[in-house]
Amino acid sequence: MRALAWARGLTETGFRKLAIKPQTGTEAILFTGGNVLYQGARFLAYLLAAKLLGPTLYGLWNGLLLLLTNGIYYGHLGVLNAMSREIPLRHGRGDHNGVQPIVDSSFSTALLSSSLLAVVCLAASFAAEDPANALGLRLLAPLLVLEQLQFFYELVLRSHGLFRAVAIQQVLLAGLLLGVVLGLTWLAGFSGFLWGHVVVFLAVVAFLTWSSPVRPRLRFDRCHMMALARIGFPIVLTGFAYGMLTSLDRLMVLSFLGKTQLGYYSLAFMAYGTMMLIPRSVFLMVYPRMAREYGRTGDPRALRSLVYRPIGLLLVIMVPTLAAIYFFGPWFIGRFLPQYVPGIPAFRLTLLGVFFLSFVGGFGNLLTIVDRQKLYLAVQVFALGLAFVLNLIAIKAGWGILGVAGATLVAQVIYGLTLWTCARRVLATAPGPVFAGKDPA
């Protein structure tokens, strides 16, 4: 009991310092615990799936995952990004009635865009010669729609500060990934692995629909959608650039070195995706608080503490966690996944990259909220170009996936330092207008 009381007190103190006010200490523990549970379950599920499928099929899945991720995050042309920013901004300035039209138009756009992409995948599946590629594209179609809806509802919950429901979703995902996805993979191989994801996200979307504080309606208002896109498209460009920056290494490995090498390299980006859940969770909680504060004051300087305080918390969490995985991860891989041993050196370099990227989320959120997306995008384009050149040099020099991981690490360090410099300048500026674009409502 004393240990539980201590953990609760520590969690409440940490969240107060981040200017986040959960209703109870239990809610704060649930949110952080849910994310930790999901992180561990996702890593374990995909690790075991990699063993069951082998490097070639698992490499194919990660190629499909690139299509899936890009479709979900960028296919709506920024409308969902605009929704995520506009809801807390409007709450900050007291415009609560303007939220429902934004939710309706965003929901309609998400459903339309994901359905169109699903049709394209289905059509492409009939032209694929490899049976595994054809199967992957066919089952990617329903996943595009389901995961787009999951992303929409999660943004709605986060924008309203309902992190308890988001945490329950993470717990649900953790259990279903381990139970359904792994079970079907063991029974039916690659086909079961894909169908398992369809079943999992169908269940998660049902839960999120029930948990949503607003009920979206179909509203195909072209003018309203365009207004949201004008706000969100610059944001989605920065998101796309960041996504390219963190996935360029995979694309180049797949293009120049093949699916098997991508399978070996999958350990590296599995580590990245899993470990970045911790800083991503922290900055996701801070983002709506930053938007509400900027909506209330219109002053970038009021966001200083919300930018820097999470970094101290992340240092305490990430340093020992990454150090433990850096030193003990190779032993685990060698013992339980011996066919992936060639990917261990790249795995270790990727962990160093995770360390530097863990602290830049607040800087990016700041530039997004105060309408400095062009500056944010310029930094990302610079880093992306640098990463491409360095990766190409490493591949042409014959350094393989280790060279790709090293080149990516250098580009990420330079990116983080440049973004920090830009954020410092913005935090020193005087108050400005809260809304730079046309009001979508």
HUHUFEN-V472667 format. One record per pair of residues at least 4 apart in sequence whose C-alpha atoms are under 7 Angstrom apart, sorted by the first residue. I is the first residue (numbers start at 1). J is the second residue. D is the distance in Angstrom with one decimal. If there is no record, write none. Layout:
I&J&D  I&J&D
//
This chain:
1&5&6.2  2&6&6.1  3&7&6.2  4&8&6.1  5&9&6.1  6&10&6.1  7&11&6.1  8&12&6.1  8&25&5.6  8&29&6.8  9&13&6.1  10&14&6.2  11&15&6.2  11&25&7.0  11&28&6.6  11&29&6.6  12&16&6.1  12&25&5.6  12&28&6.9  13&17&6.3  14&18&6.5  15&19&6.4  15&20&5.2  15&21&6.6  16&20&5.6  16&21&6.2  18&306&6.2  18&309&6.2  18&310&6.4  20&286&6.9  20&289&7.0  22&27&6.3  22&28&5.9  23&27&6.6  24&28&6.7  25&29&6.2  26&30&6.1  27&31&6.2  27&164&5.8  28&32&6.3  29&33&5.7  30&34&5.7  30&164&6.7  30&167&6.3  31&35&6.4  31&163&6.3  31&164&5.7  31&167&4.6  32&36&6.3  33&37&6.0  34&38&6.1  34&167&4.9  34&168&6.6  34&170&5.6  34&171&5.3  35&39&6.0  35&167&6.5  35&170&6.2  36&40&6.3  37&41&6.0  37&171&6.6  37&174&6.7  38&42&5.8  38&170&5.5  38&171&6.1  38&173&6.9  38&174&4.8  39&43&6.2  39&274&5.5  39&277&6.5  40&44&6.1  41&45&5.9  41&174&5.2  41&178&6.5  42&46&6.1  42&174&6.4  42&177&6.8  43&47&5.9  43&270&6.9  43&274&6.1  44&48&6.1  45&49&6.1  45&177&6.3  45&178&5.5  45&182&6.5  46&50&5.9  47&51&6.5  48&52&6.3  49&53&5.9  49&182&6.6  50&54&5.6  50&55&6.8  50&58&5.7  51&337&6.6  53&57&5.7  53&58&5.8  53&189&6.7  53&190&6.6  54&58&6.0  55&59&5.7  55&260&5.5  55&263&4.4  55&264&6.5  56&60&6.3  56&259&5.8  56&260&5.0  56&263&6.1  57&61&6.3  58&62&6.4  58&263&6.0  59&63&6.4  59&259&5.2  59&260&6.4  59&262&5.5  59&263&4.3  60&64&6.3  60&259&6.6  61&65&6.0  62&66&6.4  63&67&7.0  64&68&6.2  65&69&5.9  66&70&6.1  67&71&6.0  68&72&6.2  68&144&6.2  69&73&6.2  70&74&5.7  71&75&4.8  72&144&6.6  72&147&6.9  72&148&5.2  74&78&6.5  74&236&6.3  74&240&6.8  75&113&6.0  75&114&6.9  76&80&6.9  76&109&6.3  76&110&5.8  76&113&5.7  77&229&6.2  77&233&5.6  77&236&6.7  78&82&6.2  78&229&5.5  78&232&4.1  78&233&4.4  78&235&6.5  78&236&4.8  79&83&6.3  79&106&5.9  79&228&5.3  79&229&4.9  79&232&5.3  80&84&6.2  80&106&5.8  80&152&6.8  81&85&6.5  81&232&5.2  81&235&6.5  81&236&6.6  82&86&5.9  82&228&5.8  82&231&5.7  82&232&4.2  83&87&6.0  83&102&6.3  83&103&6.9  83&106&6.8  84&155&5.9  84&159&5.7  85&89&6.3  85&291&6.7  86&90&5.9  87&91&6.3  87&99&5.9  87&159&6.0  88&92&6.0  88&159&5.8  88&160&6.9  88&288&5.6  88&291&5.7  88&292&5.0  89&93&6.5  89&291&5.2  89&292&4.9  89&295&4.7  90&94&6.0  90&95&5.0  90&96&6.4  90&295&6.8  91&95&5.8  91&96&5.7  91&292&6.5  92&292&4.2  92&293&6.4  92&295&4.7  92&296&4.9  93&295&5.4  93&296&5.3  98&102&7.0  98&441&6.5  99&103&6.3  100&104&6.2  101&105&6.2  101&441&7.0  102&106&6.1  103&107&6.1  103&216&6.0  104&108&6.3  104&216&4.9  104&217&5.1  104&218&6.1  104&219&5.7  105&109&6.2  105&219&5.4  105&220&6.5  105&221&6.9  105&224&7.0  105&225&6.0  106&110&6.1  107&111&6.2  107&152&7.0  107&216&6.3  107&218&7.0  108&112&6.1  108&218&5.2  108&219&5.9  108&220&6.3  109&113&6.0  110&114&6.1  110&148&6.5  110&149&7.0  111&115&6.1  111&145&6.9  112&116&6.3  113&117&6.4  114&118&6.1  114&144&5.9  114&145&5.1  114&148&6.5  115&119&6.4  115&145&6.1  116&120&6.5  117&121&6.4  118&122&6.3  118&141&4.1  118&142&6.7  118&144&6.2  119&123&6.2  119&141&6.9  120&124&6.2  121&125&6.1  121&137&5.5  121&138&6.4  121&140&6.9  121&141&5.8  122&126&7.0  122&137&6.4  122&138&5.2  122&141&6.3  124&128&6.5  125&134&4.4  125&137&5.2  125&138&5.8  126&134&6.6  128&133&6.3  128&134&5.3  130&134&6.3  131&135&6.1  132&136&6.1  133&137&6.2  134&138&6.2  135&139&6.3  136&140&5.9  137&141&6.6  139&143&6.6  139&194&6.5  140&144&6.1  141&145&7.0  142&146&6.2  142&198&6.9  143&147&5.8  143&198&5.8  144&148&6.0  145&149&6.3  146&150&6.2  146&201&6.0  146&202&6.4  146&205&6.9  147&151&6.1  147&201&6.5  148&152&6.2  149&153&6.2  149&205&6.6  150&154&6.1  150&205&5.3  151&155&6.2  152&156&6.4  153&157&6.3  153&208&6.0  153&209&6.9  153&212&6.8  154&158&6.1  154&166&6.6  155&159&5.9  156&160&6.4  157&161&6.3  157&162&5.1  157&163&6.9  157&166&6.8  157&212&6.4  158&162&5.7  158&163&6.1  159&288&5.8  162&166&6.8  163&167&6.0  164&168&6.4  165&169&6.3  165&211&6.7  166&170&6.4  167&171&6.4  168&172&6.2  169&173&6.1  169&204&6.8  170&174&6.1  171&175&6.4  172&176&6.2  173&177&5.9  174&178&6.4  175&179&6.0  176&180&5.2  176&181&6.8  176&200&5.9  177&181&5.0  177&182&6.7  178&182&5.5  179&183&5.7  180&184&6.0  180&196&5.6  181&185&6.0  181&193&5.5  181&196&4.3  181&197&6.2  182&186&6.1  182&193&6.9  183&187&6.3  184&188&5.7  184&192&4.4  184&193&5.9  184&196&6.0  185&189&4.5  185&190&6.2  185&192&4.6  185&193&4.4  187&192&6.8  188&192&4.6  189&193&6.2  190&194&6.4  191&195&6.2  192&196&5.8  193&197&6.7  194&198&6.7  195&199&6.3  196&200&6.1  197&201&6.2  198&202&6.1  199&203&6.4  200&204&6.3  201&205&5.9  202&206&6.4  203&207&6.4  204&208&6.2  205&209&6.0  206&210&6.4  207&211&6.3  208&212&6.0  221&225&6.1  222&226&6.0  223&227&6.2  224&228&6.3  224&440&5.7  224&441&6.8  225&229&6.1  226&230&6.1  227&231&6.7  227&438&6.5  227&440&4.8  228&232&6.0  228&440&5.5  229&233&5.3  231&437&5.9  232&236&6.0  233&237&6.1  234&238&6.5  234&373&6.1  235&239&6.3  235&368&6.6  235&373&6.3  236&240&5.9  237&241&6.1  238&242&6.1  238&373&6.9  238&376&6.6  238&377&5.0  239&243&6.0  240&244&6.1  241&245&6.1  241&380&5.9  241&381&6.6  242&246&6.2  242&380&6.4  243&247&6.0  244&248&5.3  245&384&5.3  247&251&6.5  248&252&6.2  249&253&6.1  249&404&6.2  249&408&6.8  250&254&6.1  250&262&6.8  251&255&6.0  252&256&5.8  253&257&5.0  253&258&6.4  253&261&6.9  253&262&5.8  253&401&6.9  254&258&4.7  254&259&5.6  254&262&5.7  257&261&6.0  258&262&6.3  259&263&6.1  260&264&6.5  261&265&6.1  262&266&5.9  264&340&5.4  264&342&6.4  264&343&4.8  265&343&5.4  265&346&6.8  265&401&6.6  266&270&5.9  267&271&6.2  267&343&6.5  267&347&5.9  268&272&6.4  268&346&6.0  268&347&4.1  268&350&5.7  269&273&5.9  270&274&6.0  271&275&5.9  271&351&6.9  272&276&5.9  272&350&6.6  272&351&6.7  272&354&6.0  273&277&6.7  276&280&5.9  276&354&6.7  276&358&6.6  277&281&5.9  278&282&6.5  279&283&6.2  279&314&6.6  279&358&5.5  280&284&5.9  281&285&6.4  282&286&6.4  283&287&5.9  283&361&6.2  283&362&6.3  286&290&6.2  286&306&6.9  287&291&6.3  287&365&6.5  288&292&6.1  289&293&6.1  290&294&6.1  290&303&6.4  290&306&6.7  291&295&6.0  291&369&6.1  292&296&6.2  293&297&6.2  294&298&4.8  294&299&6.1  294&300&6.9  294&434&6.9  295&434&6.1  298&431&5.7  298&432&5.8  298&433&6.0  298&434&5.1  299&430&6.6  299&431&4.1  299&432&6.3  300&370&6.8  300&426&7.0  300&427&5.6  300&429&6.8  300&431&6.2  301&427&5.0  301&428&6.3  301&429&7.0  303&307&6.3  304&308&6.4  304&427&6.4  305&309&5.6  307&362&5.0  307&363&6.5  310&314&6.2  311&315&6.2  311&359&5.8  312&316&6.7  313&317&6.6  314&318&5.6  315&319&5.8  317&321&6.4  318&322&5.8  319&323&6.1  320&324&6.1  321&325&6.4  322&326&5.9  322&351&6.6  323&327&6.3  324&328&5.9  325&329&4.8  326&348&5.8  326&351&6.9  328&332&6.5  329&333&6.2  330&334&6.0  330&344&6.1  331&335&6.2  332&336&6.0  333&337&4.8  333&338&6.2  333&341&6.5  334&338&4.7  334&341&5.9  343&347&6.1  344&348&6.4  345&349&6.5  345&402&6.2  346&350&6.2  346&401&6.3  346&402&4.8  346&405&5.4  347&351&6.6  348&352&6.8  349&353&6.6  349&405&6.0  349&406&6.3  349&409&7.0  350&354&6.3  350&405&6.2  350&409&6.9  351&355&6.5  352&356&6.9  353&357&6.3  353&409&5.0  353&412&6.4  354&358&5.9  356&413&6.1  356&416&6.8  357&412&6.9  357&416&6.6  360&364&6.5  360&416&6.0  361&365&6.2  362&366&6.1  363&367&6.5  363&419&6.6  363&420&6.3  363&423&5.5  364&368&6.3  364&376&6.9  365&369&6.1  366&370&6.3  367&371&6.2  367&372&4.8  367&373&5.9  367&376&6.3  368&372&5.9  368&373&5.4  370&434&6.9  371&436&6.5  372&376&6.4  373&377&5.9  374&378&6.1  375&379&6.4  376&380&6.4  377&381&6.1  378&382&6.2  379&383&6.3  379&418&7.0  379&419&6.7  380&384&5.9  381&385&6.1  382&386&6.2  383&387&6.1  383&411&6.0  383&415&5.5  384&388&6.2  385&389&6.3  386&390&6.1  386&411&6.2  387&391&5.9  387&407&6.5  387&408&5.8  387&411&5.2  388&392&6.0  389&393&6.2  390&394&6.2  390&407&5.2  391&395&6.2  391&404&5.2  391&407&5.4  391&408&6.8  392&396&6.0  393&397&6.0  394&398&6.5  394&399&5.5  394&403&5.0  394&404&6.0  394&407&6.9  395&399&5.8  395&400&5.7  395&403&6.8  395&404&6.8  399&403&4.7  400&404&6.5  401&405&6.2  402&406&6.2  403&407&6.1  404&408&6.1  405&409&6.2  406&410&6.4  407&411&6.4  408&412&6.2  409&413&6.3  410&414&6.4  411&415&6.1  412&416&6.2  413&417&6.4  414&418&6.2  415&419&6.1  416&420&6.2  417&421&6.4  418&422&6.5  419&423&6.2  420&424&6.3  421&425&6.7  422&426&6.5  423&427&6.2  424&428&6.6  425&429&6.8
//
